[in-house]
Amino acid sequence: MGKIRSHGAWIAALLLAAISQRTHAQTGADSTGIRQAAMDYIEGWYAGDAQRMERAIHPELAKRVVTIDPTMGRSQLESIGAMTLILRTRAGGGTHTPAERQQKDFRILDIFGNAAVAKVVASDWVDFLELAKWNGRWVIVNVLWEYKPKTP
């Protein structure tokens, strides 16, 4: 009798884990929302479309890159916020990239519940996007980016 009871508890635990995982599983709507935020971000940048950029990002966005201080030779973290990124977009920062160079390769790296990580490979850099489902839609909360190596 003890074996049956412990076997039943084990099955119940497995079922509970499966149900719990299913409630946090990615849906087609989530994939679409994540992709839409990423495309509004990168296409908005290239087009100088501040409205698309604003739609893509959370108001408290942090966008960061690690650079090397040339005088000290040490790493430093440069950061901009949502408003700076929107203003730079509005000023046409991305419009200087010719259409034939406007790379915007996108891939979802992971998703769990209301959190996701995606990657956008752009013309001269790579962005790692952290997204959150916020008020029912996916927005970019953080970006860590890196310049691509210069090709001769």
N, C-alpha and C positions, 0 to 999 in steps of 0.2 A: 504494500500500500504506500509506503514511504517513497519508493522509486517512482510510482505513477504520479504522485503529488509533485515531486521535484521535477519530473519530466514535463508535467503540465505547466509548472511555473516557468520553466525554461522556454517553452513554446509561447506562453503569454508574453514573456519579456521580448522575444524575437518579434512577435506581432506588434507590440507597442513600439519597438524601435523602427520597424518598417513604416508604421503609420506616421510616427514622428518625422522620419526622413521625408516622407511624401509631402507633408505640409510645408517643407522647406525646399522642395524641388523646384528647379527652373521650369518656367512655362514659356510657351511661344510668345506670349504677350510680354514677358520679361525680356526675352532676347530682343524683341522688336524695340522695346523702350530703351534698352541699353544701347543698341545700335543707333537709334534715333538721336539720343543725347550725344554720342560720340561724333556722329556725322554733323549735327548742328554745331558742335564745337569746332571741328576741323574745317568743314566747308564754310562755316560762318567766318572763320579766321581768314581763309583764302579770299573770300568774297568781300571782306570788310563789312559784314552784316552783323552789327552789334546786337540786333534783336535776336538773331539765331544764337549768338554766343550767350546772351543773357538767359535765354530759354534753356540752354544746355547745362548751365552751372548753378551751383548753390550759392546764395549770397555771401556765404562765409568761406568760399573756395580758397585753398592755398595751393599755389603752383610753385614748385621748387626745382632747382637744379644745383648740383654740386659743381663748383668751379675751383680752380686752383689760383690762389693769390700769387701773382708773379713775383712779388717782392719777397714773400715769406716762403713760398713753395708749399704752403699748407692748404688743405681743403677748406672751403667756405660754402655756406648754404645761402644761395640767393633765393628770395621769395617775393612773389607778388600776390595780390588778392584779386577778388572778383572784379571790383570796380576798375582797377588798373588794367586788367585784361580786356574788359568791355571797352574802355576808352582807347586802348591800343588797337583794338579791332575796328572801332569806329573811325580812327585816324587812318585806317587802311594799311596797317602793318603787314598783313598777309597778301595784299593785292600786288606786292612787288614780286611775288613768285609767279613766273610765267605758267600759263595753264598746262603746258606739256610737262612741267615739273611738279605739279600739284599732286603728290602722292598722298593717298589716304587709305592705306591698308588697315583693316580693322579685324580684331579677334577678341572674343570673350575668353578670358583666362580662367575665371572661376566665378561662381555665384552661390550664395547661400542666403536664403530668406530675403531680407531687404538690403543685402550688401553684395557688391560685385566688383571685380577687377577686370579691366580690359586694356588692350594695347592698341595704339594707333601709330603706325609707321608713316611719318610725313616726309616731306621733301628733304629736309636737312636735320631732322631730329626724330627721336622716338619718345612717345608719351605713354606712361603707365597711368591709367585712370582708375581712381577709386570712386565708385558710384554708390548712391543710396537711393532707395525708393522712398521719396519724401513727398508727403501729401498726395500719394497715389501715382506719382510719376518718377521716372529715373532721372537723376541729376548727378553731375560730377561734383564731388566734394573735395578731392585732392588730386593733384597731378604731380608726379615725379618724372622729370624728363631729362634727356641726355642728347647732346649733339652727336650726329653721325660723324665718323671720321671723314676728313676731307680727302677726296680722291684727286690724284694729280691730273 
